[in-house]
Amino acid sequence: MQVEIMYKSEQVMRFKVSGGRRSIVMEKLLTRKRGQWKIQEGDIDPGGDIEKTAYGLMRIQNEIDKYLKKKIG
């Protein structure tokens, strides 16, 4: 998987996560304590297991959070 920062401001960071032929754009709201993540657009397998998809998205978000915590502090 490849993660790229598409947009960054004091209030929001927008990421594009891609792998193979699929991609998803997620937005992290920096000013909120809860509900920080929002999916802007994505190419997710509609026939797949929704629980596995949600778990995968949570893992991606957690890894990005860990990376940002190390980089930004």
PyMOL Python script that loads the backbone (N, CA, C, O; Angstrom):
from pymol import cmd

cmd.read_pdbstr("""\
ATOM      1  N   MET A   1       0.826  -1.183   0.000  1.00  0.00           N
ATOM      2  CA  MET A   1       0.000   0.000   0.000  1.00  0.00           C
ATOM      3  C   MET A   1       0.868   1.242   0.000  1.00  0.00           C
ATOM      4  O   MET A   1       1.976   1.248   0.535  1.00  0.00           O
ATOM      5  N   GLN A   2       0.360   2.260  -0.590  1.00  0.00           N
ATOM      6  CA  GLN A   2       1.055   3.538  -0.653  1.00  0.00           C
ATOM      7  C   GLN A   2       0.143   4.610  -0.066  1.00  0.00           C
ATOM      8  O   GLN A   2      -1.043   4.677  -0.390  1.00  0.00           O
ATOM      9  N   VAL A   3       0.710   5.446   0.801  1.00  0.00           N
ATOM     10  CA  VAL A   3      -0.049   6.527   1.424  1.00  0.00           C
ATOM     11  C   VAL A   3       0.576   7.849   1.011  1.00  0.00           C
ATOM     12  O   VAL A   3       1.790   8.035   1.104  1.00  0.00           O
ATOM     13  N   GLU A   4      -0.260   8.754   0.559  1.00  0.00           N
ATOM     14  CA  GLU A   4       0.229  10.068   0.143  1.00  0.00           C
ATOM     15  C   GLU A   4      -0.635  11.156   0.777  1.00  0.00           C
ATOM     16  O   GLU A   4      -1.858  11.030   0.844  1.00  0.00           O
ATOM     17  N   ILE A   5       0.011  12.221   1.239  1.00  0.00           N
ATOM     18  CA  ILE A   5      -0.716  13.363   1.787  1.00  0.00           C
ATOM     19  C   ILE A   5      -1.123  14.246   0.606  1.00  0.00           C
ATOM     20  O   ILE A   5      -0.279  14.762  -0.126  1.00  0.00           O
ATOM     21  N   MET A   6      -2.428  14.403   0.443  1.00  0.00           N
ATOM     22  CA  MET A   6      -2.944  15.193  -0.676  1.00  0.00           C
ATOM     23  C   MET A   6      -3.145  16.657  -0.304  1.00  0.00           C
ATOM     24  O   MET A   6      -3.023  17.543  -1.150  1.00  0.00           O
ATOM     25  N   TYR A   7      -3.455  16.905   0.969  1.00  0.00           N
ATOM     26  CA  TYR A   7      -3.769  18.266   1.421  1.00  0.00           C
ATOM     27  C   TYR A   7      -3.480  18.340   2.910  1.00  0.00           C
ATOM     28  O   TYR A   7      -3.700  17.380   3.649  1.00  0.00           O
ATOM     29  N   LYS A   8      -2.981  19.501   3.341  1.00  0.00           N
ATOM     30  CA  LYS A   8      -2.687  19.692   4.760  1.00  0.00           C
ATOM     31  C   LYS A   8      -2.941  21.139   5.159  1.00  0.00           C
ATOM     32  O   LYS A   8      -2.484  22.071   4.497  1.00  0.00           O
ATOM     33  N   SER A   9      -3.684  21.312   6.266  1.00  0.00           N
ATOM     34  CA  SER A   9      -3.891  22.634   6.850  1.00  0.00           C
ATOM     35  C   SER A   9      -3.877  22.457   8.363  1.00  0.00           C
ATOM     36  O   SER A   9      -3.612  21.359   8.854  1.00  0.00           O
ATOM     37  N   GLU A  10      -4.156  23.509   9.098  1.00  0.00           N
ATOM     38  CA  GLU A  10      -4.194  23.401  10.556  1.00  0.00           C
ATOM     39  C   GLU A  10      -5.416  22.615  11.027  1.00  0.00           C
ATOM     40  O   GLU A  10      -5.424  22.102  12.146  1.00  0.00           O
ATOM     41  N   GLN A  11      -6.430  22.516  10.203  1.00  0.00           N
ATOM     42  CA  GLN A  11      -7.679  21.865  10.599  1.00  0.00           C
ATOM     43  C   GLN A  11      -7.858  20.462  10.039  1.00  0.00           C
ATOM     44  O   GLN A  11      -8.566  19.646  10.629  1.00  0.00           O
ATOM     45  N   VAL A  12      -7.224  20.175   8.908  1.00  0.00           N
ATOM     46  CA  VAL A  12      -7.487  18.902   8.237  1.00  0.00           C
ATOM     47  C   VAL A  12      -6.256  18.403   7.467  1.00  0.00           C
ATOM     48  O   VAL A  12      -5.455  19.191   6.965  1.00  0.00           O
ATOM     49  N   MET A  13      -6.133  17.084   7.392  1.00  0.00           N
ATOM     50  CA  MET A  13      -5.146  16.441   6.517  1.00  0.00           C
ATOM     51  C   MET A  13      -5.920  15.426   5.674  1.00  0.00           C
ATOM     52  O   MET A  13      -6.751  14.681   6.192  1.00  0.00           O
ATOM     53  N   ARG A  14      -5.637  15.407   4.372  1.00  0.00           N
ATOM     54  CA  ARG A  14      -6.317  14.487   3.469  1.00  0.00           C
ATOM     55  C   ARG A  14      -5.273  13.524   2.892  1.00  0.00           C
ATOM     56  O   ARG A  14      -4.236  13.942   2.379  1.00  0.00           O
ATOM     57  N   PHE A  15      -5.576  12.228   2.991  1.00  0.00           N
ATOM     58  CA  PHE A  15      -4.667  11.186   2.560  1.00  0.00           C
ATOM     59  C   PHE A  15      -5.280  10.360   1.449  1.00  0.00           C
ATOM     60  O   PHE A  15      -6.488  10.125   1.427  1.00  0.00           O
ATOM     61  N   LYS A  16      -4.432   9.918   0.522  1.00  0.00           N
ATOM     62  CA  LYS A  16      -4.861   8.951  -0.489  1.00  0.00           C
ATOM     63  C   LYS A  16      -4.096   7.667  -0.205  1.00  0.00           C
ATOM     64  O   LYS A  16      -2.865   7.650  -0.201  1.00  0.00           O
ATOM     65  N   VAL A  17      -4.837   6.596   0.030  1.00  0.00           N
ATOM     66  CA  VAL A  17      -4.256   5.288   0.287  1.00  0.00           C
ATOM     67  C   VAL A  17      -4.580   4.428  -0.922  1.00  0.00           C
ATOM     68  O   VAL A  17      -5.748   4.251  -1.269  1.00  0.00           O
ATOM     69  N   SER A  18      -3.539   3.890  -1.568  1.00  0.00           N
ATOM     70  CA  SER A  18      -3.785   3.094  -2.756  1.00  0.00           C
ATOM     71  C   SER A  18      -2.979   1.802  -2.720  1.00  0.00           C
ATOM     72  O   SER A  18      -1.895   1.727  -2.141  1.00  0.00           O
ATOM     73  N   GLY A  19      -3.538   0.818  -3.345  1.00  0.00           N
ATOM     74  CA  GLY A  19      -2.891  -0.481  -3.463  1.00  0.00           C
ATOM     75  C   GLY A  19      -3.507  -1.216  -4.633  1.00  0.00           C
ATOM     76  O   GLY A  19      -4.724  -1.381  -4.703  1.00  0.00           O
ATOM     77  N   GLY A  20      -2.667  -1.657  -5.547  1.00  0.00           N
ATOM     78  CA  GLY A  20      -3.200  -2.315  -6.738  1.00  0.00           C
ATOM     79  C   GLY A  20      -4.030  -1.348  -7.554  1.00  0.00           C
ATOM     80  O   GLY A  20      -3.581  -0.251  -7.886  1.00  0.00           O
ATOM     81  N   ARG A  21      -5.253  -1.765  -7.876  1.00  0.00           N
ATOM     82  CA  ARG A  21      -6.143  -0.902  -8.668  1.00  0.00           C
ATOM     83  C   ARG A  21      -7.139  -0.156  -7.808  1.00  0.00           C
ATOM     84  O   ARG A  21      -7.997   0.550  -8.337  1.00  0.00           O
ATOM     85  N   ARG A  22      -7.049  -0.290  -6.517  1.00  0.00           N
ATOM     86  CA  ARG A  22      -8.019   0.341  -5.607  1.00  0.00           C
ATOM     87  C   ARG A  22      -7.366   1.497  -4.847  1.00  0.00           C
ATOM     88  O   ARG A  22      -6.159   1.506  -4.606  1.00  0.00           O
ATOM     89  N   SER A  23      -8.201   2.467  -4.480  1.00  0.00           N
ATOM     90  CA  SER A  23      -7.699   3.592  -3.686  1.00  0.00           C
ATOM     91  C   SER A  23      -8.851   4.162  -2.861  1.00  0.00           C
ATOM     92  O   SER A  23     -10.028   3.945  -3.152  1.00  0.00           O
ATOM     93  N   ILE A  24      -8.469   4.892  -1.831  1.00  0.00           N
ATOM     94  CA  ILE A  24      -9.450   5.541  -0.969  1.00  0.00           C
ATOM     95  C   ILE A  24      -8.855   6.862  -0.509  1.00  0.00           C
ATOM     96  O   ILE A  24      -7.653   6.952  -0.256  1.00  0.00           O
ATOM     97  N   VAL A  25      -9.693   7.886  -0.399  1.00  0.00           N
ATOM     98  CA  VAL A  25      -9.267   9.187   0.105  1.00  0.00           C
ATOM     99  C   VAL A  25      -9.933   9.381   1.463  1.00  0.00           C
ATOM    100  O   VAL A  25     -11.158   9.360   1.581  1.00  0.00           O
ATOM    101  N   MET A  26      -9.092   9.571   2.497  1.00  0.00           N
ATOM    102  CA  MET A  26      -9.582   9.752   3.862  1.00  0.00           C
ATOM    103  C   MET A  26      -9.114  11.099   4.384  1.00  0.00           C
ATOM    104  O   MET A  26      -8.034  11.580   4.041  1.00  0.00           O
ATOM    105  N   GLU A  27      -9.940  11.686   5.211  1.00  0.00           N
ATOM    106  CA  GLU A  27      -9.667  13.000   5.774  1.00  0.00           C
ATOM    107  C   GLU A  27      -9.584  12.876   7.292  1.00  0.00           C
ATOM    108  O   GLU A  27     -10.455  12.277   7.922  1.00  0.00           O
ATOM    109  N   LYS A  28      -8.528  13.448   7.875  1.00  0.00           N
ATOM    110  CA  LYS A  28      -8.381  13.466   9.327  1.00  0.00           C
ATOM    111  C   LYS A  28      -8.651  14.876   9.809  1.00  0.00           C
ATOM    112  O   LYS A  28      -7.962  15.822   9.428  1.00  0.00           O
ATOM    113  N   LEU A  29      -9.674  15.006  10.661  1.00  0.00           N
ATOM    114  CA  LEU A  29     -10.044  16.313  11.208  1.00  0.00           C
ATOM    115  C   LEU A  29      -9.202  16.554  12.457  1.00  0.00           C
ATOM    116  O   LEU A  29      -9.405  15.898  13.478  1.00  0.00           O
ATOM    117  N   LEU A  30      -8.269  17.479  12.381  1.00  0.00           N
ATOM    118  CA  LEU A  30      -7.280  17.685  13.433  1.00  0.00           C
ATOM    119  C   LEU A  30      -7.813  18.426  14.649  1.00  0.00           C
ATOM    120  O   LEU A  30      -7.211  18.358  15.721  1.00  0.00           O
ATOM    121  N   THR A  31      -8.921  19.125  14.505  1.00  0.00           N
ATOM    122  CA  THR A  31      -9.429  19.946  15.610  1.00  0.00           C
ATOM    123  C   THR A  31     -10.460  19.209  16.463  1.00  0.00           C
ATOM    124  O   THR A  31     -10.957  19.769  17.440  1.00  0.00           O
ATOM    125  N   ARG A  32     -10.791  17.959  16.112  1.00  0.00           N
ATOM    126  CA  ARG A  32     -11.807  17.208  16.850  1.00  0.00           C
ATOM    127  C   ARG A  32     -11.156  16.094  17.664  1.00  0.00           C
ATOM    128  O   ARG A  32     -10.199  15.465  17.215  1.00  0.00           O
ATOM    129  N   LYS A  33     -11.675  15.861  18.847  1.00  0.00           N
ATOM    130  CA  LYS A  33     -11.191  14.774  19.698  1.00  0.00           C
ATOM    131  C   LYS A  33     -11.816  13.436  19.283  1.00  0.00           C
ATOM    132  O   LYS A  33     -11.149  12.402  19.316  1.00  0.00           O
ATOM    133  N   ARG A  34     -13.084  13.460  18.897  1.00  0.00           N
ATOM    134  CA  ARG A  34     -13.796  12.240  18.495  1.00  0.00           C
ATOM    135  C   ARG A  34     -14.251  12.364  17.050  1.00  0.00           C
ATOM    136  O   ARG A  34     -14.444  13.465  16.535  1.00  0.00           O
ATOM    137  N   GLY A  35     -14.415  11.234  16.417  1.00  0.00           N
ATOM    138  CA  GLY A  35     -14.880  11.250  15.036  1.00  0.00           C
ATOM    139  C   GLY A  35     -13.924  11.979  14.120  1.00  0.00           C
ATOM    140  O   GLY A  35     -14.341  12.781  13.286  1.00  0.00           O
ATOM    141  N   GLN A  36     -12.636  11.701  14.275  1.00  0.00           N
ATOM    142  CA  GLN A  36     -11.621  12.451  13.542  1.00  0.00           C
ATOM    143  C   GLN A  36     -11.512  12.071  12.077  1.00  0.00           C
ATOM    144  O   GLN A  36     -11.057  12.875  11.264  1.00  0.00           O
ATOM    145  N   TRP A  37     -11.921  10.864  11.726  1.00  0.00           N
ATOM    146  CA  TRP A  37     -11.734  10.387  10.366  1.00  0.00           C
ATOM    147  C   TRP A  37     -13.022  10.424   9.552  1.00  0.00           C
ATOM    148  O   TRP A  37     -14.117  10.181  10.060  1.00  0.00           O
ATOM    149  N   LYS A  38     -12.849  10.739   8.265  1.00  0.00           N
ATOM    150  CA  LYS A  38     -13.981  10.804   7.353  1.00  0.00           C
ATOM    151  C   LYS A  38     -13.494  10.279   5.992  1.00  0.00           C
ATOM    152  O   LYS A  38     -12.417  10.656   5.530  1.00  0.00           O
ATOM    153  N   ILE A  39     -14.267   9.434   5.374  1.00  0.00           N
ATOM    154  CA  ILE A  39     -13.903   8.929   4.050  1.00  0.00           C
ATOM    155  C   ILE A  39     -14.510   9.858   3.005  1.00  0.00           C
ATOM    156  O   ILE A  39     -15.724  10.059   2.959  1.00  0.00           O
ATOM    157  N   GLN A  40     -13.655  10.410   2.179  1.00  0.00           N
ATOM    158  CA  GLN A  40     -14.100  11.345   1.140  1.00  0.00           C
ATOM    159  C   GLN A  40     -14.587  10.595  -0.096  1.00  0.00           C
ATOM    160  O   GLN A  40     -15.666  10.877  -0.618  1.00  0.00           O
ATOM    161  N   GLU A  41     -13.789   9.643  -0.557  1.00  0.00           N
ATOM    162  CA  GLU A  41     -14.148   8.851  -1.727  1.00  0.00           C
ATOM    163  C   GLU A  41     -13.337   7.571  -1.688  1.00  0.00           C
ATOM    164  O   GLU A  41     -12.284   7.505  -1.055  1.00  0.00           O
ATOM    165  N   GLY A  42     -13.837   6.564  -2.368  1.00  0.00           N
ATOM    166  CA  GLY A  42     -13.092   5.325  -2.347  1.00  0.00           C
ATOM    167  C   GLY A  42     -13.590   4.299  -3.328  1.00  0.00           C
ATOM    168  O   GLY A  42     -14.726   4.348  -3.799  1.00  0.00           O
ATOM    169  N   ASP A  43     -12.717   3.379  -3.620  1.00  0.00           N
ATOM    170  CA  ASP A  43     -13.009   2.259  -4.494  1.00  0.00           C
ATOM    171  C   ASP A  43     -12.913   1.003  -3.627  1.00  0.00           C
ATOM    172  O   ASP A  43     -11.885   0.325  -3.606  1.00  0.00           O
ATOM    173  N   ILE A  44     -14.000   0.706  -2.915  1.00  0.00           N
ATOM    174  CA  ILE A  44     -14.048  -0.414  -1.988  1.00  0.00           C
ATOM    175  C   ILE A  44     -14.924  -1.501  -2.597  1.00  0.00           C
ATOM    176  O   ILE A  44     -15.958  -1.205  -3.195  1.00  0.00           O
ATOM    177  N   ASP A  45     -14.520  -2.742  -2.448  1.00  0.00           N
ATOM    178  CA  ASP A  45     -15.269  -3.873  -2.998  1.00  0.00           C
ATOM    179  C   ASP A  45     -16.646  -3.957  -2.348  1.00  0.00           C
ATOM    180  O   ASP A  45     -16.745  -4.301  -1.170  1.00  0.00           O
ATOM    181  N   PRO A  46     -17.709  -3.650  -3.088  1.00  0.00           N
ATOM    182  CA  PRO A  46     -19.052  -3.658  -2.491  1.00  0.00           C
ATOM    183  C   PRO A  46     -19.545  -5.059  -2.152  1.00  0.00           C
ATOM    184  O   PRO A  46     -20.461  -5.206  -1.342  1.00  0.00           O
ATOM    185  N   GLY A  47     -18.958  -6.093  -2.753  1.00  0.00           N
ATOM    186  CA  GLY A  47     -19.374  -7.450  -2.484  1.00  0.00           C
ATOM    187  C   GLY A  47     -18.616  -8.086  -1.332  1.00  0.00           C
ATOM    188  O   GLY A  47     -18.860  -9.241  -0.980  1.00  0.00           O
ATOM    189  N   GLY A  48     -17.696  -7.329  -0.746  1.00  0.00           N
ATOM    190  CA  GLY A  48     -16.866  -7.869   0.320  1.00  0.00           C
ATOM    191  C   GLY A  48     -17.556  -7.836   1.675  1.00  0.00           C
ATOM    192  O   GLY A  48     -18.654  -7.300   1.825  1.00  0.00           O
ATOM    193  N   ASP A  49     -16.895  -8.413   2.637  1.00  0.00           N
ATOM    194  CA  ASP A  49     -17.387  -8.461   4.014  1.00  0.00           C
ATOM    195  C   ASP A  49     -17.224  -7.078   4.654  1.00  0.00           C
ATOM    196  O   ASP A  49     -16.103  -6.580   4.756  1.00  0.00           O
ATOM    197  N   ILE A  50     -18.318  -6.455   5.083  1.00  0.00           N
ATOM    198  CA  ILE A  50     -18.281  -5.092   5.627  1.00  0.00           C
ATOM    199  C   ILE A  50     -17.448  -5.022   6.907  1.00  0.00           C
ATOM    200  O   ILE A  50     -16.785  -4.015   7.157  1.00  0.00           O
ATOM    201  N   GLU A  51     -17.476  -6.079   7.718  1.00  0.00           N
ATOM    202  CA  GLU A  51     -16.687  -6.084   8.951  1.00  0.00           C
ATOM    203  C   GLU A  51     -15.195  -6.101   8.649  1.00  0.00           C
ATOM    204  O   GLU A  51     -14.425  -5.401   9.306  1.00  0.00           O
ATOM    205  N   LYS A  52     -14.781  -6.886   7.672  1.00  0.00           N
ATOM    206  CA  LYS A  52     -13.362  -6.931   7.293  1.00  0.00           C
ATOM    207  C   LYS A  52     -12.929  -5.600   6.698  1.00  0.00           C
ATOM    208  O   LYS A  52     -11.828  -5.120   6.970  1.00  0.00           O
ATOM    209  N   THR A  53     -13.790  -5.011   5.893  1.00  0.00           N
ATOM    210  CA  THR A  53     -13.481  -3.713   5.300  1.00  0.00           C
ATOM    211  C   THR A  53     -13.333  -2.647   6.375  1.00  0.00           C
ATOM    212  O   THR A  53     -12.376  -1.873   6.351  1.00  0.00           O
ATOM    213  N   ALA A  54     -14.275  -2.596   7.324  1.00  0.00           N
ATOM    214  CA  ALA A  54     -14.216  -1.612   8.410  1.00  0.00           C
ATOM    215  C   ALA A  54     -12.971  -1.819   9.257  1.00  0.00           C
ATOM    216  O   ALA A  54     -12.311  -0.853   9.638  1.00  0.00           O
ATOM    217  N   TYR A  55     -12.641  -3.082   9.558  1.00  0.00           N
ATOM    218  CA  TYR A  55     -11.453  -3.386  10.351  1.00  0.00           C
ATOM    219  C   TYR A  55     -10.188  -2.934   9.605  1.00  0.00           C
ATOM    220  O   TYR A  55      -9.279  -2.360  10.205  1.00  0.00           O
ATOM    221  N   GLY A  56     -10.140  -3.194   8.305  1.00  0.00           N
ATOM    222  CA  GLY A  56      -8.996  -2.767   7.505  1.00  0.00           C
ATOM    223  C   GLY A  56      -8.832  -1.254   7.504  1.00  0.00           C
ATOM    224  O   GLY A  56      -7.716  -0.747   7.621  1.00  0.00           O
ATOM    225  N   LEU A  57      -9.942  -0.532   7.372  1.00  0.00           N
ATOM    226  CA  LEU A  57      -9.887   0.934   7.391  1.00  0.00           C
ATOM    227  C   LEU A  57      -9.416   1.451   8.752  1.00  0.00           C
ATOM    228  O   LEU A  57      -8.638   2.402   8.827  1.00  0.00           O
ATOM    229  N   MET A  58      -9.895   0.812   9.832  1.00  0.00           N
ATOM    230  CA  MET A  58      -9.451   1.211  11.175  1.00  0.00           C
ATOM    231  C   MET A  58      -7.955   0.981  11.342  1.00  0.00           C
ATOM    232  O   MET A  58      -7.270   1.808  11.945  1.00  0.00           O
ATOM    233  N   ARG A  59      -7.440  -0.115  10.824  1.00  0.00           N
ATOM    234  CA  ARG A  59      -5.999  -0.394  10.922  1.00  0.00           C
ATOM    235  C   ARG A  59      -5.192   0.650  10.156  1.00  0.00           C
ATOM    236  O   ARG A  59      -4.157   1.113  10.635  1.00  0.00           O
ATOM    237  N   ILE A  60      -5.661   1.018   8.976  1.00  0.00           N
ATOM    238  CA  ILE A  60      -4.974   2.050   8.196  1.00  0.00           C
ATOM    239  C   ILE A  60      -4.966   3.369   8.965  1.00  0.00           C
ATOM    240  O   ILE A  60      -3.930   4.028   9.060  1.00  0.00           O
ATOM    241  N   GLN A  61      -6.124   3.756   9.517  1.00  0.00           N
ATOM    242  CA  GLN A  61      -6.215   4.998  10.282  1.00  0.00           C
ATOM    243  C   GLN A  61      -5.294   4.965  11.500  1.00  0.00           C
ATOM    244  O   GLN A  61      -4.620   5.954  11.789  1.00  0.00           O
ATOM    245  N   ASN A  62      -5.257   3.854  12.209  1.00  0.00           N
ATOM    246  CA  ASN A  62      -4.389   3.730  13.387  1.00  0.00           C
ATOM    247  C   ASN A  62      -2.918   3.840  13.013  1.00  0.00           C
ATOM    248  O   ASN A  62      -2.146   4.473  13.733  1.00  0.00           O
ATOM    249  N   GLU A  63      -2.519   3.235  11.901  1.00  0.00           N
ATOM    250  CA  GLU A  63      -1.122   3.322  11.467  1.00  0.00           C
ATOM    251  C   GLU A  63      -0.757   4.743  11.064  1.00  0.00           C
ATOM    252  O   GLU A  63       0.340   5.208  11.371  1.00  0.00           O
ATOM    253  N   ILE A  64      -1.652   5.433  10.389  1.00  0.00           N
ATOM    254  CA  ILE A  64      -1.398   6.832  10.031  1.00  0.00           C
ATOM    255  C   ILE A  64      -1.295   7.669  11.301  1.00  0.00           C
ATOM    256  O   ILE A  64      -0.416   8.525  11.405  1.00  0.00           O
ATOM    257  N   ASP A  65      -2.186   7.432  12.272  1.00  0.00           N
ATOM    258  CA  ASP A  65      -2.128   8.157  13.553  1.00  0.00           C
ATOM    259  C   ASP A  65      -0.786   7.936  14.251  1.00  0.00           C
ATOM    260  O   ASP A  65      -0.192   8.888  14.758  1.00  0.00           O
ATOM    261  N   LYS A  66      -0.305   6.692  14.282  1.00  0.00           N
ATOM    262  CA  LYS A  66       0.991   6.386  14.912  1.00  0.00           C
ATOM    263  C   LYS A  66       2.122   7.135  14.210  1.00  0.00           C
ATOM    264  O   LYS A  66       2.999   7.701  14.862  1.00  0.00           O
ATOM    265  N   TYR A  67       2.094   7.135  12.893  1.00  0.00           N
ATOM    266  CA  TYR A  67       3.122   7.824  12.116  1.00  0.00           C
ATOM    267  C   TYR A  67       3.111   9.328  12.405  1.00  0.00           C
ATOM    268  O   TYR A  67       4.159   9.933  12.626  1.00  0.00           O
ATOM    269  N   LEU A  68       1.920   9.918  12.401  1.00  0.00           N
ATOM    270  CA  LEU A  68       1.813  11.354  12.661  1.00  0.00           C
ATOM    271  C   LEU A  68       2.277  11.702  14.071  1.00  0.00           C
ATOM    272  O   LEU A  68       2.908  12.739  14.279  1.00  0.00           O
ATOM    273  N   LYS A  69       1.973  10.856  15.023  1.00  0.00           N
ATOM    274  CA  LYS A  69       2.370  11.098  16.413  1.00  0.00           C
ATOM    275  C   LYS A  69       3.902  11.129  16.527  1.00  0.00           C
ATOM    276  O   LYS A  69       4.459  11.951  17.254  1.00  0.00           O
ATOM    277  N   LYS A  70       4.571  10.225  15.802  1.00  0.00           N
ATOM    278  CA  LYS A  70       6.041  10.192  15.809  1.00  0.00           C
ATOM    279  C   LYS A  70       6.611  11.429  15.115  1.00  0.00           C
ATOM    280  O   LYS A  70       7.569  12.029  15.602  1.00  0.00           O
ATOM    281  N   LYS A  71       6.023  11.809  13.980  1.00  0.00           N
ATOM    282  CA  LYS A  71       6.534  12.928  13.197  1.00  0.00           C
ATOM    283  C   LYS A  71       6.237  14.289  13.814  1.00  0.00           C
ATOM    284  O   LYS A  71       7.108  15.157  13.879  1.00  0.00           O
ATOM    285  N   ILE A  72       4.996  14.466  14.265  1.00  0.00           N
ATOM    286  CA  ILE A  72       4.552  15.768  14.757  1.00  0.00           C
ATOM    287  C   ILE A  72       4.731  15.891  16.261  1.00  0.00           C
ATOM    288  O   ILE A  72       5.026  16.968  16.778  1.00  0.00           O
ATOM    289  N   GLY A  73       4.551  14.783  16.951  1.00  0.00           N
ATOM    290  CA  GLY A  73       4.744  14.793  18.404  1.00  0.00           C
ATOM    291  C   GLY A  73       3.544  14.846  19.181  1.00  0.00           C
ATOM    292  O   GLY A  73       3.605  14.858  20.411  1.00  0.00           O
TER     293      GLY A  73
END
""", "prot")
cmd.dss("prot")
cmd.show_as("cartoon", "prot")
cmd.util.cbc("prot")
cmd.orient("prot")
